[in-house]
Amino acid sequence: MIVTLDHLRRAPGFGARPGFCAQGGREWFAYYGFDWSAFVRDGIDAEVIEATGDALGLHLVAFARAEAARGQ
């Protein structure tokens, strides 16, 4: 399953608005050594995010899988 920028922007966050900010996403990707530009262009395999074990990443993947299960 491919996680996309659209998932990142729409995932229920932990604040008043849904989604995660792009700046925070860039920082998260840099922290784990992932290519932000490639993600924006092509998305990223859910398994790559899951392998980090990071709670925010796992939350994002869970949201993307739930969307896929609903056909979205």
Secondary structure, DSSP 8 states (H G I E B T S, - for coil): -EE-HHHHHHS--SSSSSS--HHHHHHHHHHTT--HHHHHHH-EEHHHHHTT--HHHHHHHHHHHHHHHTT-
